[in-house]
Amino acid sequence: MTQKLTREQVLGTAARLVRERGPRALTMRALAAELGTAVTSIYWHVGRREALVDALVERTLHEFAAIRPAGRTPRTRIVSIARALRRELLARPHLIAMVHERGLSERMFLPAQRALVHEVHAAGLRGARAAEAVQAVQFQVVGHVLVERSRERAPAPASGSGEEPGSGQPLDRALERALARQPDTERLFEVAVRALVEGLLPG
């Protein structure tokens, strides 16, 4: 017996197509082929392509609303929110672009922002200092993701000369070797966010 197609199956497959191949790959024919069904069946579940894209945007917004803090202290919970936000942004760049094109970026970031507000309040910050802490964490996450994405698209950098500019002296060799390696972006993110949070919160 053939399993009945559902709206969630259509949206899940459409989201996967966009994640893996980009928005241009999302045609009704390609989607129907992935699902092994007729194009008319997809129309019945989600409407035409524009309605499908709108539904994908709403689905993405719903996924960002599911971000929840974890940990016993405001510091660990703030770091967990930042980590989750980075993970969601990296996992679906094309879908996020769709959200941005529809002017819904602020709505997408609002759940994480509210969670951060709750945690900075729990840490004792109020008013402008609380807002500064929330925005600093948000900017750190988004900025780090943008750098990660640009590095993925950029060619590999040429190796350096081993000398610090203007000094005429060789660099620390351990430092030189470390800088020549591809950075562990996840570790760098953790180091940066933890240092930022320690600097922002009282005590």
C-alpha positions as CSV (number, residue, x, y, z in Angstrom):
1,M,0.0,0.0,0.0
2,T,1.4,3.4,-1.0
3,Q,1.9,5.8,1.9
4,K,-0.1,9.0,1.6
5,L,2.0,12.1,0.9
6,T,1.8,14.8,3.6
7,R,2.4,18.5,3.5
8,E,5.3,18.1,6.0
9,Q,7.0,15.6,3.6
10,V,6.7,18.1,0.8
11,L,8.2,20.9,2.9
12,G,10.9,18.7,4.3
13,T,12.0,17.5,0.9
14,A,11.8,21.1,-0.5
15,A,14.0,22.3,2.4
16,R,16.6,19.6,1.7
17,L,16.7,20.6,-2.0
18,V,17.3,24.2,-1.1
19,R,20.0,23.3,1.5
20,E,21.8,21.0,-0.8
21,R,21.5,22.7,-4.2
22,G,20.3,26.3,-3.6
23,P,16.9,28.0,-4.3
24,R,17.2,27.7,-8.1
25,A,17.1,23.9,-7.8
26,L,13.7,24.2,-6.2
27,T,11.3,23.6,-9.1
28,M,8.0,21.8,-8.9
29,R,9.2,19.2,-11.3
30,A,12.4,18.5,-9.4
31,L,10.4,18.3,-6.1
32,A,7.9,16.0,-7.6
33,A,10.7,13.7,-8.9
34,E,12.3,13.7,-5.4
35,L,9.0,12.7,-3.9
36,G,8.1,10.2,-6.6
37,T,4.7,11.9,-7.2
38,A,3.0,14.2,-9.7
39,V,3.4,17.9,-9.8
40,T,-0.4,18.3,-9.3
41,S,-0.1,16.4,-6.0
42,I,2.4,19.0,-4.7
43,Y,0.1,21.8,-5.8
44,W,-2.7,20.3,-3.8
45,H,-0.5,20.2,-0.6
46,V,1.3,23.6,-0.8
47,G,0.1,25.5,-3.8
48,R,2.4,27.0,-6.5
49,R,6.1,27.7,-6.1
50,E,5.7,31.1,-4.4
51,A,3.4,29.7,-1.8
52,L,5.9,26.8,-1.3
53,V,8.7,29.3,-0.7
54,D,6.5,31.2,1.8
55,A,5.8,28.0,3.6
56,L,9.6,27.2,3.7
57,V,10.3,30.6,5.2
58,E,7.7,30.1,7.9
59,R,9.1,26.6,8.6
60,T,12.6,28.2,9.0
61,L,11.3,30.8,11.3
62,H,9.6,28.1,13.4
63,E,12.9,26.2,13.6
64,F,14.7,29.3,14.9
65,A,11.9,29.7,17.5
66,A,12.8,26.3,18.9
67,I,16.3,27.5,20.2
68,R,16.4,26.9,23.9
69,P,19.2,27.6,26.5
70,A,20.9,24.9,28.3
71,G,23.1,25.0,31.5
72,R,22.9,25.9,35.1
73,T,24.2,29.5,35.1
74,P,23.5,32.5,32.9
75,R,27.0,32.3,31.5
76,T,26.6,28.7,30.3
77,R,23.1,29.3,29.0
78,I,24.2,32.4,27.0
79,V,27.0,30.4,25.4
80,S,24.5,27.6,24.6
81,I,22.2,30.1,22.9
82,A,25.1,31.5,20.8
83,R,26.2,28.0,19.9
84,A,22.7,26.9,18.8
85,L,22.2,30.1,16.8
86,R,25.5,29.5,15.0
87,R,24.5,25.9,14.3
88,E,21.2,26.9,12.8
89,L,22.7,29.7,10.7
90,L,25.4,27.4,9.2
91,A,22.9,24.6,8.5
92,R,20.6,26.5,6.2
93,P,22.3,29.5,4.5
94,H,20.0,29.4,1.4
95,L,16.8,29.2,3.5
96,I,18.1,32.1,5.6
97,A,18.7,34.1,2.4
98,M,15.0,33.5,1.6
99,V,14.0,34.8,5.0
100,H,16.2,37.9,4.5
101,E,14.8,38.6,1.0
102,R,11.3,38.7,2.6
103,G,12.4,41.2,5.2
104,L,11.9,38.8,8.1
105,S,15.4,38.6,9.5
106,E,14.5,40.5,12.7
107,R,11.6,38.0,13.3
108,M,14.0,35.1,12.8
109,F,16.5,36.4,15.4
110,L,13.8,37.5,17.9
111,P,13.4,34.2,19.8
112,A,17.2,34.0,20.4
113,Q,17.2,37.6,21.4
114,R,14.5,37.1,23.9
115,A,16.3,34.1,25.4
116,L,19.5,36.2,25.7
117,V,17.6,39.1,27.4
118,H,16.2,36.6,30.0
119,E,19.8,35.4,30.7
120,V,21.5,38.8,31.0
121,H,18.7,39.8,33.3
122,A,19.4,36.7,35.4
123,A,23.0,37.7,35.5
124,G,22.1,41.1,36.9
125,L,22.3,43.4,33.9
126,R,19.6,46.0,33.2
127,G,18.9,48.8,30.7
128,A,21.6,49.9,28.3
129,R,24.2,47.4,29.6
130,A,21.8,44.5,29.1
131,A,21.0,45.6,25.6
132,E,24.7,46.0,24.9
133,A,25.4,42.5,26.1
134,V,22.6,41.0,24.0
135,Q,23.7,42.8,20.8
136,A,27.3,42.0,21.4
137,V,26.6,38.2,21.5
138,Q,24.3,38.5,18.4
139,F,26.9,40.4,16.4
140,Q,29.6,37.9,17.5
141,V,27.6,34.9,16.3
142,V,26.5,36.5,13.0
143,G,30.0,37.9,12.3
144,H,31.6,34.6,13.0
145,V,29.2,32.8,10.7
146,L,29.8,35.3,7.9
147,V,33.6,34.8,8.2
148,E,33.1,31.0,8.2
149,R,31.0,31.1,5.0
150,S,33.4,33.5,3.2
151,R,36.3,31.2,4.1
152,E,34.5,28.2,2.6
153,R,34.1,30.1,-0.7
154,A,37.6,31.7,-0.8
155,P,40.7,30.0,-2.3
156,A,43.3,28.6,0.1
157,P,45.6,31.4,1.2
158,A,49.3,31.4,0.2
159,S,51.7,30.5,3.0
160,G,53.4,33.4,4.8
161,S,57.1,34.4,4.9
162,G,57.5,33.4,8.5
163,E,58.4,37.0,9.5
164,E,56.4,39.5,11.4
165,P,55.8,42.6,9.1
166,G,58.3,45.4,9.8
167,S,60.2,43.5,12.6
168,G,62.8,41.7,10.6
169,Q,62.6,38.9,13.2
170,P,61.2,35.4,12.7
171,L,57.9,34.6,14.3
172,D,57.6,32.1,17.2
173,R,57.8,28.9,15.2
174,A,55.0,27.2,17.1
175,L,52.8,30.2,16.3
176,E,53.9,30.2,12.7
177,R,53.0,26.5,12.3
178,A,49.6,27.0,14.1
179,L,48.7,30.0,11.9
180,A,49.6,28.0,8.8
181,R,47.0,25.4,9.6
182,Q,43.3,25.7,8.8
183,P,41.7,27.1,11.9
184,D,39.3,25.0,14.0
185,T,36.4,27.4,13.6
186,E,34.2,25.7,16.1
187,R,36.9,25.9,18.8
188,L,37.6,29.6,17.9
189,F,33.9,30.3,18.2
190,E,33.8,28.8,21.7
191,V,36.9,30.7,22.8
192,A,35.6,34.0,21.4
193,V,32.0,33.7,22.8
194,R,33.2,32.5,26.3
195,A,35.7,35.4,26.5
196,L,33.0,37.8,25.3
197,V,30.5,36.6,27.9
198,E,33.0,36.7,30.7
199,G,33.8,40.3,29.8
200,L,30.2,41.4,29.5
201,L,28.7,39.9,32.7
202,P,29.3,41.2,36.2
203,G,31.3,39.2,38.7
